[in-house]
Amino acid sequence: MRDGERIAVSQNVTVTPVEVPHRNEFSETFAFWITGTKKKVLYIPDIDRWEQWDKDIYEACKEADICLLDGTFHSAEDLKNIGRDYREIPHPLMTETMDRLQDLVEQTEIYFIHLNHSNPVIDREGTVRNELEMKGFHIAEEGMEFVL
């Protein structure tokens, strides 16, 4: 697989890998554009920081109907609670991602994936999860399916 080279996975679906910054000491890390006949998905399971990517996350998400984005940590507090410093573990914070993308939730479905065990949004009944959903964002669930 190569950055930007479209792969036809069926007659109706293509996947295009897009290289993203993520501690690439052993191999590249990719996000994927998944394009069907009716919808386009941006899948970014793992990335260091939005500002390190050569693409603007807002503009990329604006092109998508559905986004599945790295939600490893909700906020710097998650890491404080487990004795780690946010600057040591590169992942965009969900709070930062929501601030950047808040204006898009009416047109693009935005789901967070790749959640760390310390992330408070895991608690379906918790305040943090409720606040996230009230802002129009979603948490992906195992087994979800999307019609493209």
DRENPA-3360 file (N, C-alpha, C; in nm, 2 decimals, always signed):
BEGIN
1 = MRDGERIA = +0.09/-0.12/+0.00/+0.00/+0.00/+0.00/+0.09/+0.12/+0.00 ~ +0.05/+0.22/-0.07/+0.12/+0.35/-0.08/+0.03/+0.47/-0.06 ~ +0.09/+0.57/+0.00/+0.02/+0.69/+0.03/-0.05/+0.75/-0.10 ~ -0.18/+0.77/-0.09/-0.25/+0.83/-0.20/-0.29/+0.73/-0.31 ~ -0.25/+0.60/-0.31/-0.29/+0.51/-0.41/-0.42/+0.44/-0.38 ~ -0.52/+0.47/-0.46/-0.66/+0.42/-0.44/-0.66/+0.27/-0.46 ~ -0.73/+0.19/-0.38/-0.74/+0.05/-0.39/-0.89/+0.02/-0.40 ~ -0.93/-0.06/-0.51/-1.07/-0.10/-0.52/-1.08/-0.23/-0.44;
9 = VSQNVTVT = -1.17/-0.22/-0.34/-1.19/-0.34/-0.26/-1.32/-0.41/-0.30 ~ -1.40/-0.35/-0.38/-1.51/-0.41/-0.45/-1.55/-0.32/-0.56 ~ -1.66/-0.35/-0.63/-1.70/-0.27/-0.75/-1.75/-0.13/-0.70 ~ -1.80/-0.13/-0.57/-1.86/+0.00/-0.52/-1.78/+0.07/-0.41 ~ -1.67/+0.01/-0.37/-1.59/+0.07/-0.25/-1.44/+0.08/-0.29 ~ -1.39/+0.20/-0.26/-1.24/+0.21/-0.27/-1.19/+0.26/-0.14 ~ -1.06/+0.23/-0.12/-0.99/+0.27/+0.00/-0.86/+0.34/-0.04 ~ -0.84/+0.46/+0.01/-0.72/+0.53/-0.02/-0.64/+0.56/+0.10;
17 = PVEVPHRN = -0.52/+0.50/+0.12/-0.44/+0.53/+0.23/-0.38/+0.67/+0.23 ~ -0.37/+0.74/+0.34/-0.31/+0.87/+0.36/-0.22/+0.86/+0.48 ~ -0.09/+0.89/+0.45/+0.01/+0.88/+0.56/-0.02/+0.99/+0.66 ~ +0.00/+0.95/+0.79/-0.02/+1.05/+0.90/+0.10/+1.04/+0.99 ~ +0.13/+1.15/+1.06/+0.25/+1.14/+1.15/+0.21/+1.06/+1.28 ~ +0.30/+0.96/+1.30/+0.28/+0.87/+1.42/+0.40/+0.79/+1.44 ~ +0.49/+0.83/+1.51/+0.61/+0.76/+1.55/+0.64/+0.65/+1.45 ~ +0.68/+0.69/+1.33/+0.69/+0.59/+1.22/+0.84/+0.53/+1.21;
25 = EFSETFAF = +0.89/+0.49/+1.33/+1.03/+0.44/+1.32/+1.04/+0.30/+1.25 ~ +0.93/+0.23/+1.25/+0.94/+0.09/+1.19/+0.86/+0.08/+1.06 ~ +0.76/+0.16/+1.04/+0.68/+0.16/+0.92/+0.59/+0.29/+0.92 ~ +0.52/+0.31/+0.81/+0.43/+0.42/+0.80/+0.30/+0.39/+0.88 ~ +0.24/+0.50/+0.91/+0.10/+0.49/+0.97/+0.01/+0.56/+0.88 ~ -0.11/+0.50/+0.85/-0.20/+0.55/+0.76/-0.34/+0.58/+0.82 ~ -0.40/+0.68/+0.77/-0.54/+0.70/+0.78/-0.60/+0.65/+0.65 ~ -0.73/+0.64/+0.64/-0.79/+0.59/+0.51/-0.92/+0.67/+0.48;
33 = WITGTKKK = -0.93/+0.70/+0.35/-1.05/+0.75/+0.29/-1.12/+0.62/+0.24 ~ -1.24/+0.60/+0.28/-1.32/+0.48/+0.23/-1.44/+0.54/+0.16 ~ -1.45/+0.52/+0.03/-1.55/+0.58/-0.05/-1.64/+0.48/-0.11 ~ -1.77/+0.49/-0.08/-1.87/+0.41/-0.14/-1.95/+0.48/-0.25 ~ -2.06/+0.43/-0.29/-2.14/+0.49/-0.39/-2.22/+0.61/-0.34 ~ -2.24/+0.62/-0.21/-2.32/+0.73/-0.15/-2.25/+0.81/-0.04 ~ -2.16/+0.75/+0.02/-2.09/+0.81/+0.14/-1.94/+0.80/+0.13 ~ -1.88/+0.89/+0.20/-1.73/+0.89/+0.21/-1.69/+0.89/+0.36;
41 = VLYIPDID = -1.60/+0.80/+0.40/-1.56/+0.79/+0.54/-1.41/+0.83/+0.55 ~ -1.38/+0.91/+0.65/-1.24/+0.93/+0.69/-1.21/+0.86/+0.82 ~ -1.12/+0.77/+0.81/-1.08/+0.68/+0.92/-0.94/+0.71/+0.97 ~ -0.93/+0.77/+1.08/-0.79/+0.80/+1.14/-0.78/+0.74/+1.28 ~ -0.74/+0.61/+1.28/-0.73/+0.54/+1.41/-0.62/+0.59/+1.50 ~ -0.52/+0.64/+1.45/-0.40/+0.68/+1.53/-0.32/+0.79/+1.46 ~ -0.29/+0.89/+1.53/-0.21/+1.00/+1.48/-0.15/+1.07/+1.60 ~ -0.03/+1.13/+1.58/+0.04/+1.20/+1.69/-0.04/+1.33/+1.73;
49 = RWEQWDKD = -0.04/+1.43/+1.64/-0.11/+1.56/+1.67/-0.17/+1.61/+1.54 ~ -0.28/+1.68/+1.54/-0.34/+1.73/+1.42/-0.25/+1.83/+1.36 ~ -0.18/+1.92/+1.43/-0.10/+2.02/+1.38/+0.03/+1.97/+1.31 ~ +0.06/+1.84/+1.34/+0.18/+1.78/+1.27/+0.15/+1.72/+1.13 ~ +0.02/+1.71/+1.10/-0.03/+1.65/+0.98/-0.02/+1.76/+0.87 ~ +0.01/+1.72/+0.75/+0.02/+1.82/+0.64/-0.11/+1.86/+0.58 ~ -0.22/+1.80/+0.64/-0.36/+1.84/+0.60/-0.43/+1.90/+0.72 ~ -0.53/+1.98/+0.69/-0.61/+2.05/+0.79/-0.72/+1.95/+0.83;
57 = IYEACKEA = -0.73/+1.91/+0.96/-0.83/+1.82/+1.00/-0.97/+1.87/+0.98 ~ -0.99/+2.00/+0.99/-1.13/+2.05/+0.97/-1.16/+2.03/+0.82 ~ -1.08/+2.07/+0.73/-1.10/+2.06/+0.59/-1.12/+1.92/+0.55 ~ -1.04/+1.83/+0.60/-1.05/+1.68/+0.57/-1.19/+1.63/+0.62 ~ -1.23/+1.66/+0.74/-1.36/+1.61/+0.79/-1.47/+1.67/+0.72 ~ -1.46/+1.79/+0.67/-1.56/+1.86/+0.59/-1.59/+1.79/+0.46 ~ -1.49/+1.72/+0.41/-1.51/+1.64/+0.29/-1.58/+1.50/+0.31 ~ -1.59/+1.46/+0.44/-1.64/+1.33/+0.47/-1.79/+1.34/+0.52;
65 = DICLLDGT = -1.86/+1.23/+0.50/-1.99/+1.21/+0.56/-1.98/+1.15/+0.70 ~ -1.88/+1.07/+0.72/-1.86/+1.01/+0.85/-1.71/+1.01/+0.88 ~ -1.67/+1.04/+1.00/-1.53/+1.04/+1.04/-1.52/+0.95/+1.16 ~ -1.42/+0.87/+1.16/-1.38/+0.78/+1.28/-1.24/+0.83/+1.32 ~ -1.23/+0.90/+1.43/-1.11/+0.97/+1.47/-1.05/+0.92/+1.60 ~ -0.92/+0.93/+1.61/-0.84/+0.89/+1.73/-0.90/+0.96/+1.85 ~ -0.94/+0.89/+1.94/-1.00/+0.95/+2.07/-0.93/+0.89/+2.19 ~ -0.80/+0.86/+2.18/-0.73/+0.79/+2.28/-0.75/+0.85/+2.42;
73 = FHSAEDLK = -0.73/+0.98/+2.43/-0.75/+1.05/+2.56/-0.85/+1.16/+2.54 ~ -0.94/+1.18/+2.64/-1.04/+1.28/+2.64/-0.97/+1.42/+2.67 ~ -0.89/+1.42/+2.77/-0.82/+1.55/+2.81/-0.69/+1.52/+2.88 ~ -0.62/+1.62/+2.91/-0.49/+1.60/+2.98/-0.51/+1.54/+3.12 ~ -0.63/+1.57/+3.17/-0.67/+1.51/+3.30/-0.66/+1.36/+3.31 ~ -0.70/+1.29/+3.19/-0.69/+1.15/+3.19/-0.55/+1.10/+3.22 ~ -0.46/+1.16/+3.17/-0.32/+1.12/+3.19/-0.27/+1.16/+3.33 ~ -0.31/+1.27/+3.37/-0.27/+1.31/+3.51/-0.32/+1.20/+3.61;
81 = NIGRDYRE = -0.44/+1.16/+3.59/-0.50/+1.06/+3.67/-0.43/+0.93/+3.67 ~ -0.35/+0.90/+3.57/-0.27/+0.77/+3.57/-0.12/+0.80/+3.58 ~ -0.09/+0.93/+3.62/+0.05/+0.96/+3.65/+0.13/+0.98/+3.53 ~ +0.08/+1.02/+3.42/+0.15/+1.05/+3.29/+0.13/+1.19/+3.25 ~ +0.23/+1.24/+3.17/+0.23/+1.38/+3.12/+0.18/+1.37/+2.97 ~ +0.08/+1.45/+2.94/+0.02/+1.45/+2.81/+0.13/+1.47/+2.70 ~ +0.23/+1.56/+2.73/+0.33/+1.59/+2.63/+0.42/+1.46/+2.59 ~ +0.42/+1.36/+2.68/+0.50/+1.24/+2.65/+0.43/+1.14/+2.56;
89 = IPHPLMTE = +0.30/+1.15/+2.55/+0.22/+1.06/+2.47/+0.15/+1.13/+2.36 ~ +0.20/+1.13/+2.24/+0.14/+1.20/+2.13/+0.01/+1.14/+2.08 ~ -0.10/+1.20/+2.10/-0.23/+1.18/+2.05/-0.31/+1.31/+2.06 ~ -0.40/+1.34/+1.97/-0.48/+1.46/+1.99/-0.58/+1.43/+2.10 ~ -0.61/+1.53/+2.18/-0.71/+1.51/+2.29/-0.85/+1.53/+2.23 ~ -0.94/+1.45/+2.28/-1.08/+1.46/+2.23/-1.13/+1.61/+2.24 ~ -1.10/+1.67/+2.36/-1.15/+1.81/+2.38/-1.09/+1.90/+2.27 ~ -0.97/+1.88/+2.23/-0.91/+1.97/+2.13/-0.98/+1.93/+1.99;
97 = TMDRLQDL = -1.00/+1.81/+1.96/-1.07/+1.77/+1.84/-1.21/+1.82/+1.83 ~ -1.28/+1.82/+1.94/-1.42/+1.87/+1.94/-1.42/+2.02/+1.92 ~ -1.32/+2.09/+1.98/-1.31/+2.24/+1.96/-1.29/+2.27/+1.81 ~ -1.20/+2.19/+1.75/-1.17/+2.21/+1.61/-1.29/+2.18/+1.52 ~ -1.37/+2.08/+1.55/-1.47/+2.03/+1.46/-1.61/+2.06/+1.50 ~ -1.64/+2.13/+1.61/-1.77/+2.15/+1.65/-1.87/+2.20/+1.55 ~ -1.82/+2.29/+1.46/-1.90/+2.35/+1.35/-1.95/+2.24/+1.25 ~ -1.88/+2.13/+1.25/-1.91/+2.03/+1.14/-2.02/+1.92/+1.18;
105 = VEQTEIYF = -2.05/+1.91/+1.31/-2.14/+1.80/+1.36/-2.28/+1.80/+1.29 ~ -2.32/+1.91/+1.24/-2.45/+1.91/+1.17/-2.44/+1.84/+1.03 ~ -2.32/+1.84/+0.97/-2.31/+1.79/+0.84/-2.23/+1.66/+0.83 ~ -2.15/+1.63/+0.93/-2.06/+1.52/+0.93/-2.08/+1.44/+1.06 ~ -2.10/+1.31/+1.05/-2.11/+1.23/+1.17/-1.96/+1.20/+1.22 ~ -1.93/+1.24/+1.34/-1.80/+1.23/+1.40/-1.80/+1.13/+1.52 ~ -1.73/+1.02/+1.50/-1.72/+0.92/+1.60/-1.57/+0.91/+1.65 ~ -1.56/+0.89/+1.78/-1.43/+0.87/+1.83/-1.40/+0.72/+1.85;
113 = IHLNHSNP = -1.28/+0.68/+1.82/-1.24/+0.54/+1.83/-1.10/+0.53/+1.90 ~ -1.05/+0.41/+1.93/-0.92/+0.40/+1.98/-0.91/+0.46/+2.12 ~ -1.00/+0.43/+2.21/-1.01/+0.49/+2.34/-0.92/+0.42/+2.44 ~ -0.84/+0.49/+2.52/-0.76/+0.44/+2.63/-0.84/+0.40/+2.74 ~ -0.80/+0.30/+2.82/-0.88/+0.25/+2.93/-0.90/+0.36/+3.04 ~ -0.82/+0.47/+3.04/-0.84/+0.58/+3.14/-0.94/+0.68/+3.09 ~ -0.99/+0.67/+2.96/-1.07/+0.77/+2.90/-1.21/+0.77/+2.97 ~ -1.26/+0.88/+3.03/-1.38/+0.88/+3.10/-1.51/+0.86/+3.01;
121 = VIDREGTV = -1.49/+0.88/+2.88/-1.61/+0.86/+2.79/-1.65/+0.72/+2.78 ~ -1.57/+0.63/+2.83/-1.60/+0.48/+2.82/-1.73/+0.46/+2.91 ~ -1.74/+0.54/+3.02/-1.86/+0.52/+3.10/-1.98/+0.58/+3.03 ~ -2.07/+0.49/+2.98/-2.19/+0.53/+2.90/-2.28/+0.62/+2.98 ~ -2.28/+0.61/+3.11/-2.37/+0.69/+3.20/-2.30/+0.81/+3.26 ~ -2.18/+0.83/+3.23/-2.10/+0.94/+3.29/-2.12/+1.07/+3.23 ~ -2.09/+1.17/+3.31/-2.11/+1.31/+3.27/-2.03/+1.35/+3.15 ~ -1.90/+1.30/+3.14/-1.82/+1.34/+3.03/-1.87/+1.28/+2.90;
129 = RNELEMKG = -1.92/+1.16/+2.90/-1.98/+1.10/+2.78/-2.11/+1.18/+2.74 ~ -2.19/+1.21/+2.84/-2.31/+1.29/+2.81/-2.28/+1.43/+2.75 ~ -2.18/+1.49/+2.80/-2.14/+1.62/+2.75/-2.09/+1.61/+2.60 ~ -2.02/+1.51/+2.57/-1.97/+1.48/+2.44/-2.09/+1.46/+2.34 ~ -2.18/+1.38/+2.38/-2.30/+1.35/+2.30/-2.39/+1.47/+2.28 ~ -2.40/+1.55/+2.39/-2.48/+1.67/+2.38/-2.42/+1.77/+2.28 ~ -2.29/+1.77/+2.26/-2.22/+1.85/+2.16/-2.24/+1.80/+2.02 ~ -2.30/+1.68/+2.00/-2.32/+1.62/+1.87/-2.21/+1.52/+1.82;
137 = FHIAEEGM = -2.12/+1.48/+1.91/-2.02/+1.38/+1.88/-2.06/+1.25/+1.93 ~ -2.00/+1.14/+1.88/-2.03/+1.00/+1.91/-1.91/+0.92/+1.95 ~ -1.94/+0.81/+2.02/-1.84/+0.71/+2.05/-1.87/+0.59/+1.97 ~ -1.78/+0.54/+1.89/-1.80/+0.42/+1.81/-1.82/+0.30/+1.90 ~ -1.90/+0.21/+1.86/-1.92/+0.08/+1.94/-1.87/-0.03/+1.85 ~ -1.82/-0.13/+1.92/-1.78/-0.26/+1.85/-1.90/-0.31/+1.77 ~ -1.88/-0.35/+1.64/-1.98/-0.41/+1.56/-2.07/-0.31/+1.48 ~ -2.04/-0.18/+1.50/-2.11/-0.08/+1.42/-2.10/-0.10/+1.27;
145 = EFVL = -2.20/-0.07/+1.20/-2.19/-0.08/+1.05/-2.24/+0.04/+0.99 ~ -2.18/+0.08/+0.88/-2.22/+0.20/+0.81/-2.25/+0.16/+0.66 ~ -2.36/+0.22/+0.61/-2.39/+0.19/+0.47/-2.33/+0.30/+0.39 ~ -2.24/+0.26/+0.29/-2.17/+0.36/+0.21/-2.23/+0.37/+0.07;
% end
